[in-house]
Amino acid sequence: MPSPTSALLPVANTLAVGVRSFVLQQYYTFEYDLGLWAFGAVQVIKDRRSGTLKTCKAVEKTRLMDVHGTGDRLRRLTEIQHPMLLPVTDILEDSSHFFIISPHAAGGDMGDWLDRLASDEEVIEEETCAMYVAQVLASLVHCHSCGVFHDELRARSVLLTSREANARVLLGDVGLLAALGRGCKDGRAGDLRGVGMLSLAMLLGLAPGKVEEDLNSHLLNGELWSARSREAFDFVQTLLAEDVECTAPLALSHPWLRNVLLRPGLADDLAREDALRRLACYQAALLLVPVEMAHRDLERLLKDFQRMDQDGDALLASRLAMQLLLARRGATKRGSEVAVGVCDVRGCGTVDFSAMAAAALMADLLPDGFMKQRVDDMWSALQQLFFEAYGSDDGMVDRSVVLEKVSNSVGGLLEKYGDVEFEEILGSFDDDIYQDSTCSESFQSRLMDSAGHGTPMALFEWGFLAEEPDSWFASLYRSCGQPMRRREAVRC
């Protein structure tokens, strides 16, 4: 299938040399040319003030239908920021060109890397593939929640911060085609298909240009997939299906990606520890919601959540979740950010209704002017409230008392719409729950050991990168392409 902008590429090589404009030269010095893209030349420039390298894409105004509107739309792209997005940092223009300025990615683009690997007949480790794909999807979650789509997601659009295997991924050119008047009608479906094609190329060691030449043979060739997991194969099939109804948040919940932790800058063991601490806070908050939140308040939160969930996948981007919390009386911006951040256990930028309820309770716990963002501080507040709520004078709480108190109408809402199973959460404990943090049987240590068991956000129980081999039932269930804890609205 040809690119929607391929017809716009110049026939002659008249634009191979980057544009030298007085407007650019005021702020940047020329470094070297990179080549061409659909609307003009691409070059690397250096910021005169900071000395940092930037990438500059020139857009010839003669190729545009609405020059004035294009300038406004391009400038709005500078407002979209995300840790896994290559941002547009500046828009300049002269009489004949727009100049789109972005940070220069030292690791180059995924397309070049895949071409080299294919020529050397090498492949990327599957865990690295999953990490890269999850980062691309996390950036799409944020952009789609802003109503912005990529419209031509391919390997060349995925940049790397370095040439190391643990490089961070930055998705570039998001919203650019729409700003230039060349957007697609169904940007969400196109973006998800692009992720599927990228995943296929990475998993099978294919050059990006070869992926679509014989797509069915790549999908059906058992020899090519023999070294990859069943979850990876199902993920690619799901995103490349003709009638796919998946969303970026749902794709991040797929068994292939559900155990991937997106905490750039943290070593694997620290990222795991961080996720388990966040899970403990999230589970403690869920145990408190039935006794601390009125039924009408949780019901109103549910209605607001469903109203904001416009694509019907039972998941909200963190940006929208913070907006929902801020709409509640008394909520603060900082408190909402911290609460949603704690409940975004994996760092994917999405929350379901159970996490939304937990975040609402956490936000109410934070005092005015709260500035810290440490998970341990949140845990201290939650633990204190837990032992106050369940009446412990000796540092212990009876498990049966907690189970009895959570079995009310509020707990019923969480079980029905949040996929929470209180008996499973409390199954991590014996008869007594201890507060003493030095005790191996303490409240926090038991919740961390359970890794979210009894909630939709359980980690390492099943799926790719799970710690224990799947049972025969889990394997059979997953082979049908369904997650073990299937939300009512999930179709992916």
Buried (B, 14 or more C-beta within 10 A) or exposed (E): EEEBBEEBEBEEEEBEEBBEBEBBEEBBEBBEBBEBBBBBBBBBBBBEEEEEBBBBBBBBBEBBEEEEEBBEBBBBBBEBEBBBBBBBBBBBBBEEBBBBBBBBBEBBBBBBBBBEBBEEEEBBEBBBBBBBBBBBBBBBBBBBBBEBBBBBBBBBBBBBBEEEEEBBBBBBBBBBBBBBEBBBEEBBBBBBBBBBBBBBBBBBBBBBBBBBEEBEEBBEEEEBBEEBBBBBBBBBBBBBBEEBBBBBBBBBBBBBBBBBBBBBEBEEEEBBBBBBBBBBBBBBBBBBBBBBBEBEBBBEBBEBBBEBBEBEBBBBBBBBBBBBBBEBEEBBEBBBBBBBBBBBBBBBBBBBBBBBBBBBBBBBBBEEEBEEEEBEBBBEBBBEBBBEBBEBEEBBBBBEEBBEBBBEEBBEBBBEBBBBBBEBBBBBBEEBBBBEEEEEEBBBBBBBEBBBBBBBBBBBBBBBBBEEEBEEEBEEBBEEBEBBBBBEEBBB
